Amino acid sequence: MLRWLRGLRAAPEIPEAAWQSTLAAYPFLAARPAQDIARLRDLSARFLQDKEFNGALGFEITDAVALAIAAQAVLPVLHLPGGLAWYDDFVGIVVVPSEVSTRRVAVDEAGVVHEYDEAIIGEAREHGPVMLSWPHVQEGGNAEAAGPILNVVIHEFAHKIDMRDGLVDGCPPLPAGFAGTRTAREARAAWMAAMAPAYDAFREQAVVAERFGGEPPWLDGYAASSMAEFFAVACEAYFVDRARFGREMGTLAPLFDAFFRPGR
C-alpha cells in the first residue's frame, strides 16, 4: 500500500494518474478552484504520511482506497488555521467492507438503561480511530443522486473537528474574534444562536415529513438525532454542494463560510 509514499520524509507527491482518478470519482473535489485542488493534493499526501490505514473484516487497503479517504478527509480543514493539526489526536483509520453492528447503551428520561444493536457506516472516537464503510465512502462521490447528500468521510471528520474542545455538541472550537465577537465565549454563543433555530426548524420539518407526508428536508434525516449529528450532516452538504447549501440553509451558510474558509 502507498508505495509512492514509502521512504519519503518531506514534500511527497501523489502520482498524477492516481490523483486524477480520485478527482474523477469525486466530482465535487474536481469542481473546486485550481488553487484549492493544489492545496488539497498537498494536504492529502501529508495526511497519508501521518495516518495508518487498516482493513478489517477481510477488507484490503489499496492506494486508491487510502487516497479517496484522504482527499475527502482534508477538505474540511483546507482553509482552517492549523490545517492537519485538527486531526493530530489520532492515527488510525479502519476501513470495513460494509456497515457493521455495534452495541449501544442509552439511558432514557426515566433513568432506564437500554441496550441495543445499531448498524453503522462510520464512527469517529475522541482521541481514537475513525471507522469507515468502503461502499459508503464510494457513494460519497455521487452528489447528483436523488435524495439527501451522503458523505460518510466528511461526516466523521466533521465530528473530529467538533470534538477538539472535548465537547461533541455541534460547535467546533472557535477563536476569539470569530464573526466579530470579542471572546471565545461570545463566539460560541453566536454560533449556537445560529445553529439552534436551524436545528429546531430541521427537526420540525423532518417530523412533519415522516409522520404526515410533508416535504422532506434536504439534509439526511439522521441530522435530527442531535445537534452534533446536525452539524456533521450539514458539513456533508456544505462541502459537497456549497451552492445549494446556500439556498437551502441560508442562515447557516455565512456561519460555515466564516469558520471553514478564513482568509479565502
C-alpha positions, 0 to 999 in steps of 0.5 A, spaced: 500 500 500 502 507 498 508 505 495 509 512 492 509 514 499 514 509 502 521 512 504 519 519 503 520 524 509 518 531 506 514 534 500 511 527 497 507 527 491 501 523 489 502 520 482 498 524 477 494 518 474 492 516 481 490 523 483 486 524 477 482 518 478 480 520 485 478 527 482 474 523 477 470 519 482 469 525 486 466 530 482 465 535 487 473 535 489 474 536 481 469 542 481 473 546 486 478 552 484 485 550 481 488 553 487 484 549 492 485 542 488 493 544 489 492 545 496 488 539 497 493 534 493 498 537 498 494 536 504 492 529 502 499 526 501 501 529 508 495 526 511 497 519 508 504 520 511 501 521 518 495 516 518 495 508 518 490 505 514 487 498 516 482 493 513 478 489 517 473 484 516 477 481 510 477 488 507 484 490 503 487 497 503 489 499 496 492 506 494 486 508 491 482 506 497 487 510 502 487 516 497 479 517 496 479 517 504 484 522 504 482 527 499 475 527 502 478 527 509 482 534 508 477 538 505 474 540 511 480 543 514 483 546 507 482 553 509 482 552 517 488 555 521 492 549 523 490 545 517 492 537 519 493 539 526 485 538 527 486 531 526 493 530 530 489 526 536 489 520 532 492 515 527 488 510 525 483 509 520 479 502 519 476 501 513 470 495 513 467 492 507 460 494 509 456 497 515 457 493 521 453 492 528 455 495 534 452 495 541 449 501 544 447 503 551 442 509 552 439 511 558 432 514 557 428 520 561 426 515 566 433 513 568 432 506 564 438 503 561 437 500 554 441 496 550 441 495 543 444 493 536 445 499 531 448 498 524 453 503 522 457 506 516 462 510 520 464 512 527 469 517 529 472 516 537 475 522 541 482 521 541 481 514 537 480 511 530 475 513 525 471 507 522 469 507 515 464 503 510 468 502 503 461 502 499 459 508 503 465 512 502 464 510 494 457 513 494 460 519 497 462 521 490 455 521 487 452 528 489 447 528 483 443 522 486 436 523 488 435 524 495 439 527 501 447 528 500 451 522 503 458 523 505 460 518 510 468 521 510 466 528 511 461 526 516 466 523 521 471 528 520 466 533 521 465 530 528 473 530 529 473 537 528 467 538 533 470 534 538 477 538 539 474 542 545 472 535 548 465 537 547 461 533 541 455 538 541 455 541 534 460 547 535 467 546 533 472 550 537 472 557 535 477 563 536 476 569 539 474 574 534 470 569 530 464 573 526 466 579 530 465 577 537 470 579 542 471 572 546 471 565 545 465 565 549 461 570 545 463 566 539 460 560 541 454 563 543 453 566 536 454 560 533 449 556 537 444 562 536 445 560 529 445 553 529 439 552 534 433 555 530 436 551 524 436 545 528 429 546 531 426 548 524 430 541 521 427 537 526 420 540 525 420 539 518 423 532 518 417 530 523 412 533 519 415 529 513 415 522 516 409 522 520 404 526 515 407 526 508 410 533 508 416 535 504 422 532 506 428 536 508 434 536 504 439 534 509 439 526 511 434 525 516 439 522 521 441 530 522 435 530 527 438 525 532 442 531 535 445 537 534 452 534 533 449 529 528 446 536 525 452 539 524 456 533 521 450 532 516 450 539 514 458 539 513 456 533 508 452 538 504 456 544 505 462 541 502 459 537 497 454 542 494 456 549 497 451 552 492 445 549 494 447 549 501 446 556 500 439 556 498 437 551 502 440 553 509 441 560 508 442 562 515 447 557 516 451 558 510 455 565 512 456 561 519 460 555 515 463 560 510 466 564 516 469 558 520 471 553 514 474 558 509 478 564 513 482 568 509 479 565 502 
